[in-house]
């Protein structure tokens, strides 16, 4: 009887000992996304902005439209810069289909031209909405090509997207800090009264 009770006690203590291990495994932090994961997160973010713009456009809210356009232009500018500086050079070396990256670079150039035009326009301009909608269509086409063609081929080529992802995160943090500083400066400039202007 004693042996049976000892075995039962040992089994129950073993079960108890295993539970924290299983719990620890469940609560362990997932690995940070690699470069492809980060770029696809960017894609989702800008696609949502373009969808929100369509809703706001119907309501005719000029201020909200301008906010969405600014947000999209900022996100896309940083995204294209990171791809061109950190991702595309590696893919040119790794992929056999060199034309894929060449075409993507041309698509970036066209998107940057539209972004530049939008940044110099006012929401009341006749072509403002149309330009942003066309930019959205262009970006959606570009995203489809990256996610369906370029990224799968890059994965097969075993590109080190983990280290590229770390660099992207670092650059994004720097970009966010710069954007916050710019917004603070604009806010201070807007709050400053004419009497506070420095004499020329």
C-alpha positions in Angstrom: 0.0 0.0 0.0 2.8 2.4 0.9 4.6 1.7 -2.4 1.4 2.4 -4.4 0.8 5.7 -2.6 4.5 6.6 -3.2 4.1 6.0 -6.9 1.0 8.0 -7.0 2.7 10.9 -5.2 5.7 10.7 -7.6 3.4 10.7 -10.7 1.4 13.6 -9.4 4.5 15.6 -8.6 5.9 14.9 -12.1 2.7 16.1 -13.7 2.9 19.2 -11.5 6.5 19.8 -12.5 5.6 19.6 -16.3 2.9 22.2 -16.1 5.0 25.3 -15.7 7.2 24.1 -18.6 4.2 23.9 -20.9 3.0 27.2 -19.7 6.4 28.8 -20.2 6.4 27.5 -23.8 3.0 29.0 -24.5 3.9 32.4 -23.2 7.3 32.6 -24.9 7.6 35.6 -27.2 7.3 34.9 -30.9 10.3 35.6 -33.1 10.4 39.1 -34.6 9.2 39.2 -38.2 11.9 39.1 -40.9 12.2 41.6 -43.7 9.4 40.0 -45.8 7.1 40.1 -42.8 7.8 43.8 -42.1 7.3 44.7 -45.8 4.0 42.8 -45.9 2.9 44.7 -42.8 3.7 47.9 -44.6 1.6 46.7 -47.6 -1.4 46.0 -45.3 -1.1 49.4 -43.6 -1.1 51.4 -46.9 -3.9 49.3 -48.4 -6.0 50.2 -45.4 -5.2 53.9 -45.9 -6.4 53.7 -49.5 -9.6 52.0 -48.5 -10.2 54.6 -45.8 -9.7 57.3 -48.3 -12.5 55.9 -50.5 -14.9 56.2 -47.6 -13.8 59.7 -46.7 -13.9 60.8 -50.3 -17.7 60.1 -50.4 -18.2 62.2 -47.3 -16.2 65.1 -48.7 -14.1 65.6 -45.6 -11.1 67.5 -47.0 -9.1 67.7 -43.8 -9.3 63.9 -43.2 -8.5 63.3 -46.9 -5.3 65.4 -46.5 -4.3 63.5 -43.3 -4.7 60.1 -45.1 -2.8 61.3 -48.2 0.1 62.6 -45.9 0.1 59.3 -44.0 0.2 57.2 -47.2 2.9 59.4 -48.8 5.1 59.1 -45.7 4.7 55.4 -45.3 5.3 54.7 -49.0 8.4 57.0 -49.2 10.0 55.2 -46.3 9.0 51.8 -47.6 10.4 52.4 -51.1 13.6 53.8 -49.7 14.1 50.8 -47.4 13.4 48.4 -50.3 15.7 50.2 -52.7 18.6 50.5 -50.2 18.4 47.2 -48.3 16.3 44.6 -50.1 16.5 45.1 -53.9 20.4 45.1 -54.1 20.4 41.7 -52.3 17.6 40.3 -54.6 19.4 41.5 -57.7 22.3 39.2 -56.7 20.1 36.3 -55.5 17.4 36.0 -58.2 17.8 34.7 -61.6 14.9 36.8 -63.0 16.7 40.2 -63.0 13.8 41.8 -64.8 11.5 41.4 -61.8 13.6 43.8 -59.7 14.1 46.2 -62.6 10.4 46.4 -63.2 9.8 46.9 -59.4 12.3 49.8 -59.5 10.5 51.4 -62.4 7.2 51.1 -60.5 8.8 52.8 -57.5 9.9 55.7 -59.7 6.4 56.2 -61.0 4.9 56.0 -57.5 7.4 58.5 -56.2 6.5 60.9 -59.0 2.8 60.7 -58.0 3.7 61.1 -54.3 5.7 64.3 -55.2 2.8 65.7 -57.1 0.3 64.9 -54.3 2.5 66.5 -51.6 2.4 69.8 -53.5 -1.3 69.8 -54.0 -4.3 70.9 -52.0 -7.3 68.6 -51.3 -9.5 71.1 -53.2 -7.5 70.7 -56.4 -9.4 69.1 -59.2 -7.1 66.1 -59.7 -6.2 65.5 -56.0 -8.6 62.6 -55.5 -7.9 61.1 -58.9 -4.1 61.1 -58.4 -4.4 59.4 -55.0 -6.8 56.7 -56.3 -4.4 56.1 -59.3 -1.5 55.9 -56.8 -3.5 53.3 -54.8 -4.2 51.2 -57.9 -0.5 51.4 -58.9 0.6 50.4 -55.4 -1.9 47.4 -55.2 -0.5 46.1 -58.5 3.1 46.5 -57.2 2.2 44.7 -53.9 0.6 41.8 -55.8 3.8 41.3 -57.9 6.0 41.5 -54.8 3.9 39.1 -52.7 3.1 36.6 -55.5 6.3 36.6 -57.5 9.3 38.3 -55.9 9.0 37.3 -52.3 8.4 33.5 -52.9 11.4 33.4 -55.3 13.5 35.3 -52.7 12.6 32.7 -50.0 13.6 29.9 -52.3 17.0 31.6 -52.9 17.5 31.5 -49.1 18.2 35.3 -48.7 19.0 36.2 -45.1 15.8 38.2 -44.4 16.3 38.1 -40.6 19.3 40.4 -40.6 17.7 42.6 -43.3 14.6 42.8 -41.0 16.7 44.0 -38.1 18.2 46.8 -40.2 14.7 47.7 -41.5 13.4 47.9 -37.9 16.4 50.1 -36.9 15.8 52.5 -39.9 12.0 52.6 -39.2 12.6 53.7 -35.6 14.9 56.5 -36.9 12.3 57.5 -39.5 9.5 57.6 -36.9 11.6 59.8 -34.6 12.4 62.2 -37.5 8.7 62.3 -38.5 7.7 63.1 -34.8 10.2 66.0 -34.7 8.9 67.4 -38.0 5.3 67.3 -36.8 6.3 69.0 -33.5 8.1 71.7 -35.5 5.0 72.2 -37.7 2.8 72.4 -34.7 5.1 75.0 -33.0 5.2 77.0 -36.2 1.4 77.0 -36.5 0.9 78.1 -32.8 3.4 80.9 -33.1 1.7 84.3 -33.5 2.9 86.9 -36.1 4.3 89.1 -33.2 6.6 86.2 -32.3 8.1 85.9 -35.8 11.7 86.7 -35.8 12.6 89.9 -37.8 14.3 89.4 -41.2 
